[in-house]
Amino acid sequence: MQQIDWLVLCVTLLFIVVYGVWKTKGAQKNVQDYILANNETPWYIVGLSVMATQASAITFLSTPGQAYHDGMGFVQFYFGLPIAMVVISITFIPLYHKLKVFTAYEYLEQRFDVRTRSLAAILFLVQRGLGTGLTIYAPSIILSSILGWDLTLLNIVIGILVIIYTFSGGTKAVNVTQQQQMFVIMMGMFITFALILQYLPNDLTFSSALHLAGANNKMNIVDFSIDPEERYTFWSGITGGFFLALAYFGTDQSQVGRYLSGKSIRESQMGLIMNGFLKVPMQFFILLTGVMVFVFFQFNDVPLNFNPNNKIVVEQSKYRDEYHQLESELAKLSEEKKEFNLLYIDHLNQNYDNPILRRQLQALSGKERDLRDQARELIRKADDEAEINDKDYVFIHFILNFLPQGMIGLLLAVIFSAAMSSSASGLNALASTTAIDIYKRNLKADKSEKHFVHATKFFTLFWGLVAILFACVGTLFENLIQLVNIVGSIFYGTVLGIFLVGFYIRYVKAQAIFYGAIITQLFIFYIYYLEVVGFLWLNFIGAMMAIALSLLLQKLIFNQYTATNS
């Protein structure tokens, strides 16, 4: 990195933090101010905040790499999201606003009892506490690997930056800083996309680039397969993705807190609908950026494995010569690919999609995959604990090696901003839930508004330190970066089931849903352990099972129990 990159990175991050503290100075008079931003947030800020909360650094590091390796199919993960936004806007938002709740879980006590409220709140605290640590750790581990920066120091820096303005201004600080963060994120991604297109061969049009990607099976957007073990299909996206989005945006306090701060029901609804309209195109664009990176590397040198640590591991082992041989074979293959790709482009420019050349390109891609698989085996032999999956390192490799000075700093600012935006929402939600649903609910003595503001600030600091600590010990776990959506799917289904029963099935009472939810959550743990279905289906299974069990328990046990004791 050059001085200009350091300047762009530091100025961008410091501006966001200072702006957040300055803009929200005094936004802590009472709990209403600190947790709900005094219900003064306009709809477009609500929408941006909702989008920024979900758009973690993992989104901008892993998603392009996902597209590079597997194509555009990951976009199906979001197919159910717009439908979920409509359902939440019609059902969830009016009820939350009507009841004037600070957190989603307050509703559950009014509908059921304090046990059910506490259960849902604790499930949220477990998964979000883990998830917030992940949002810090994921970019840190990648940046430390690529740039050689100290991992622990990176975790601490990201965590402290987030704690400063979240502690100072609460929900309002999170909302106003996420405006700046989304601006930085989208500006950086658009400029990067434009530069990728500029770096492609002069005779390669955007349309031809898409054809070239399609010839390499990167443009298969929709898969109608009904195989339950397939992670990303149309059906898993429209069902499992729908239930995941419904749970995440409807019951997760990190998102609920964003639109509860809206000026009115209508403003909150408009913000959420804005997210529904823009989220799928945004993810499509990020995936397309990854596909264009793939096209770029058809004409430029590409490493055998994008994770530089893996090469170091092999270089220090007895498999070094074998790895070098694979690198030589990849270099020859890359030259051959470049030749055939240029020939294919020439035919495309003559409006002819040559099927023979297309098959040849697919065959060459197959050979490249084989070489990469062989390289992974050597890496595994050299170190059986090495992370051989290099998807998360593709985009950062491109940034550091091919973007001009200044842009590297901007793209690193994008990664840091995304990590900060999602982490800030997580800390704010964890603190609000702990303060309102656990501390305040179980506190016997009467305390002032100022006391609970200070308590919420304390829990913000507490959860911030917990997230940093977890991120610092993250190396004790394997495949941590891929766990973000899995962790959510394990817990979200059960919590969503509780809320759906509360909203739509008045017949079910407190005891039935409480025990039904506990049994469901234990069963979900077991299903995940067995690995019999893709993780997205856990959201659907968890929600449906919680509903079915609560109905069954209410009819067979608790109705009779109530009748016996009446």
Residue pairs with C-beta under 8 A, 6 or more apart in sequence:
1 147
1 408
1 409
1 412
2 405
2 408
4 405
4 406
4 409
5 405
5 406
5 408
5 409
5 412
6 409
7 409
8 406
8 409
8 410
8 413
9 409
9 410
9 412
9 413
9 416
12 184
12 409
12 410
12 413
12 416
12 417
13 161
13 413
13 416
13 417
13 420
15 180
16 165
16 177
16 180
16 181
16 184
16 417
16 420
17 161
17 164
17 165
17 177
19 176
19 177
19 180
20 164
20 165
20 168
20 169
20 173
20 174
20 176
20 177
21 164
21 165
21 168
21 169
21 173
23 169
23 172
23 173
23 176
24 165
24 168
24 169
24 170
24 172
24 173
24 176
25 168
25 169
27 33
27 34
27 37
27 38
27 169
27 170
27 172
27 173
28 34
28 169
28 170
28 453
28 457
29 449
29 453
30 449
30 450
30 453
31 102
31 436
31 449
31 452
31 453
31 456
32 38
32 39
33 170
33 172
33 453
34 170
34 171
34 453
34 456
34 457
35 102
35 170
35 171
35 257
35 432
35 435
35 436
35 456
36 102
36 171
36 257
36 260
36 261
37 170
37 171
37 172
37 175
37 261
38 172
39 260
39 261
39 262
39 263
40 172
40 261
40 263
41 49
41 172
41 175
41 261
41 262
41 263
41 267
41 271
42 262
42 263
42 267
43 262
43 263
43 266
43 267
43 268
43 269
43 270
43 271
43 274
44 271
44 274
45 175
45 176
45 179
45 271
46 175
46 258
46 259
46 261
46 262
46 267
46 268
46 270
46 271
46 272
46 274
47 270
47 271
47 272
47 273
47 274
47 275
47 278
48 178
48 179
48 182
49 174
49 175
49 178
49 179
49 258
49 271
49 425
50 249
50 255
50 258
50 259
50 271
50 272
50 274
50 275
51 182
51 275
51 278
51 279
51 282
52 178
52 181
52 182
52 185
52 418
52 421
52 422
52 425
53 178
53 254
53 255
53 258
53 421
53 422
53 425
54 248
54 255
54 279
54 422
55 182
55 185
55 282
55 418
55 421
55 422
56 135
56 138
56 418
56 419
56 421
56 422
56 423
56 484
57 135
57 138
57 139
57 415
57 416
57 418
57 419
57 422
58 134
58 135
58 138
58 139
58 392
58 481
58 484
59 283
59 286
59 418
60 185
60 189
60 286
60 395
60 414
60 415
60 418
61 138
61 139
61 142
61 392
61 395
61 396
61 415
62 138
62 391
62 392
62 481
62 482
63 74
63 283
63 286
63 287
63 290
64 286
64 287
64 289
64 290
64 293
64 394
64 395
65 290
65 306
65 390
65 391
65 392
65 393
65 394
65 395
66 74
66 287
66 290
66 391
67 74
67 218
67 286
67 287
67 288
67 289
67 290
67 291
67 293
67 294
68 290
68 291
68 293
68 294
68 297
68 391
68 394
68 395
69 391
69 394
71 213
71 217
71 218
71 219
71 220
71 291
72 218
72 219
72 220
72 221
72 284
72 287
72 288
72 291
73 220
73 221
73 222
73 223
73 232
74 232
74 283
74 287
75 221
75 280
75 283
75 284
75 287
76 221
76 222
76 223
76 232
76 233
76 234
76 236
76 237
76 241
77 232
77 236
77 237
77 241
77 283
77 485
77 536
78 237
78 241
78 245
78 279
78 280
78 283
79 234
79 237
79 238
79 241
79 242
79 280
80 237
80 238
80 239
80 240
80 241
80 242
80 243
80 244
80 245
80 246
81 241
81 242
81 245
81 275
81 276
81 279
81 280
82 276
82 277
82 279
82 280
83 238
83 242
83 245
84 242
84 243
84 245
84 246
84 249
84 250
84 276
85 245
85 249
85 272
85 273
85 275
85 276
86 273
86 276
87 246
87 250
88 246
88 249
88 250
88 272
89 268
89 269
89 272
89 273
91 503
92 250
92 499
92 503
93 259
93 265
93 268
93 269
93 272
94 265
95 107
95 503
96 104
96 107
96 256
96 260
97 260
97 264
97 265
97 268
99 106
99 107
99 110
101 107
101 260
102 260
102 432
102 436
103 121
103 253
103 256
103 257
103 432
103 433
103 436
103 437
104 120
104 250
104 251
104 252
104 253
104 256
104 499
105 117
105 120
105 121
105 124
105 253
105 433
105 437
106 117
106 436
106 437
107 499
107 502
108 116
108 117
108 120
108 498
108 499
108 502
109 116
109 117
109 441
111 502
112 502
112 509
112 510
112 513
112 514
113 510
113 514
114 441
115 510
115 514
116 498
116 510
116 513
116 514
116 517
117 437
117 441
118 437
118 438
118 441
119 498
119 514
119 517
119 518
120 251
120 495
120 498
120 499
120 517
121 433
121 437
121 438
123 491
123 494
123 495
123 521
124 251
124 252
124 253
124 429
124 433
124 491
124 495
125 430
125 433
125 434
125 438
126 491
127 487
127 488
127 490
127 491
127 492
128 252
128 253
128 254
128 426
128 429
128 430
129 430
129 463
129 466
129 467
129 470
130 470
130 487
131 426
131 484
131 487
131 488
132 422
132 423
132 426
132 427
132 430
132 463
132 467
133 466
133 467
133 468
133 469
133 470
133 471
133 474
134 471
134 474
134 480
134 481
134 483
134 484
134 487
135 419
135 422
135 423
135 426
135 484
136 155
136 158
136 159
136 162
136 419
136 423
136 467
136 468
136 471
137 155
137 470
137 471
137 474
137 480
137 481
138 392
138 419
138 480
138 481
138 484
139 154
139 158
139 415
139 416
139 418
139 419
140 151
140 154
140 155
140 158
140 471
141 151
141 474
141 475
141 480
141 481
142 392
142 393
142 396
142 481
143 149
143 154
143 396
143 412
143 415
144 150
144 151
144 154
145 307
145 308
145 309
145 393
146 308
146 393
146 396
146 397
146 400
147 400
151 472
151 475
152 472
155 468
155 471
155 472
155 474
156 468
156 472
158 416
158 419
158 420
158 423
158 471
159 423
159 464
159 465
159 467
159 468
159 471
160 464
160 468
161 416
161 420
162 420
162 423
162 424
162 427
162 464
163 427
163 460
163 461
163 464
165 173
165 174
165 177
165 424
166 173
166 174
166 424
166 427
166 428
166 431
166 460
166 464
167 457
167 460
167 461
167 464
169 176
170 428
170 456
170 457
170 460
171 257
171 261
171 428
171 432
172 261
173 424
174 258
174 424
174 425
174 428
175 258
175 261
177 420
177 421
177 424
178 421
178 424
178 425
180 417
181 417
181 418
181 420
181 421
182 421
184 410
184 413
184 414
184 417
185 414
185 417
185 418
185 421
187 410
188 410
188 411
188 413
188 414
189 285
189 286
189 289
189 414
191 407
191 410
192 289
192 399
192 403
192 407
192 411
193 285
193 288
193 289
193 292
195 403
195 404
195 407
196 289
196 292
196 293
196 296
197 206
197 209
197 292
199 296
199 402
200 209
200 292
200 295
200 296
200 299
201 299
201 342
201 345
203 345
203 346
203 349
204 212
204 295
204 345
205 349
208 345
208 348
208 349
209 292
209 295
210 219
211 348
211 353
212 295
212 298
212 341
212 344
212 345
212 348
212 361
213 219
213 291
213 292
213 294
213 295
215 344
215 357
215 358
215 361
215 362
216 294
216 298
216 361
216 362
216 365
217 362
217 365
218 291
218 294
219 291
222 234
223 230
223 232
223 233
223 234
224 233
224 234
224 235
225 233
225 235
226 233
226 235
227 233
228 236
228 532
228 533
228 534
228 537
229 532
229 533
229 534
230 236
230 534
231 534
231 535
231 536
232 534
232 536
236 534
236 536
236 537
237 536
239 537
239 540
240 489
240 534
240 536
240 537
240 538
240 539
240 540
241 536
243 492
243 493
243 496
243 539
243 540
243 542
243 543
244 485
244 488
244 489
244 492
244 536
244 539
246 496
246 543
247 488
247 492
247 493
247 495
247 496
247 539
247 543
248 255
248 488
248 492
249 255
249 256
249 272
249 275
250 256
250 496
250 499
251 492
251 495
251 496
251 499
252 429
252 488
252 492
252 495
253 429
253 430
253 432
253 433
254 425
254 426
254 428
254 429
255 425
256 429
257 425
257 428
257 429
257 432
258 271
258 425
259 268
259 271
259 272
260 268
262 268
262 271
289 395
290 394
290 395
293 394
293 395
293 398
296 398
296 402
297 398
298 337
298 338
298 341
299 338
299 341
299 342
300 402
301 331
301 334
302 330
302 334
303 311
303 397
304 311
304 323
304 326
304 327
304 330
304 371
304 372
304 375
305 311
305 372
305 375
305 376
305 379
305 388
305 390
306 390
306 391
306 393
306 394
306 397
307 387
307 388
307 390
307 393
308 393
309 386
310 379
310 386
310 387
310 388
310 390
311 323
313 379
313 382
313 383
313 386
314 320
314 323
314 378
314 379
314 382
315 323
316 382
317 381
317 382
317 383
318 382
319 378
319 381
319 382
322 378
323 375
323 378
326 371
326 374
326 375
326 378
329 371
330 368
330 371
333 364
333 367
333 368
333 371
336 364
337 361
337 364
337 365
337 368
340 357
340 360
340 361
340 364
341 361
343 357
344 354
344 357
344 358
344 361
347 353
347 354
347 357
376 388
379 386
379 388
380 386
380 388
385 478
387 478
387 479
389 479
389 482
392 481
396 415
399 407
399 408
399 411
399 412
400 408
403 411
423 467
426 463
426 467
427 460
427 463
427 464
427 467
428 460
430 459
430 460
430 463
431 456
431 457
431 459
431 460
431 462
431 463
432 456
434 459
434 462
434 463
435 452
435 455
435 456
435 459
439 455
439 459
440 452
440 455
474 480
477 483
485 535
485 536
486 528
486 535
489 535
489 536
489 538
489 539
490 524
490 525
490 528
490 535
490 538
491 521
491 524
492 539
492 542
493 520
493 524
493 538
493 539
493 540
493 541
493 542
493 543
493 545
493 546
494 517
494 520
494 521
494 524
494 542
494 543
494 546
496 539
496 542
496 543
496 546
497 516
497 517
497 520
497 542
497 543
497 544
497 545
497 546
497 547
497 550
498 513
498 517
498 546
500 543
500 546
500 547
501 508
501 513
501 546
501 547
501 550
502 513
505 547
505 550
505 551
507 551
507 554
508 550
508 551
508 554
509 554
509 558
511 553
511 558
511 561
512 550
512 551
512 553
512 554
512 557
512 558
513 546
513 550
515 549
515 553
516 546
516 549
516 550
516 552
516 553
517 546
517 550
519 549
520 542
520 545
520 546
520 549
521 542
523 545
524 538
524 541
524 542
524 545
527 533
527 538
527 541
528 535
528 538
533 541
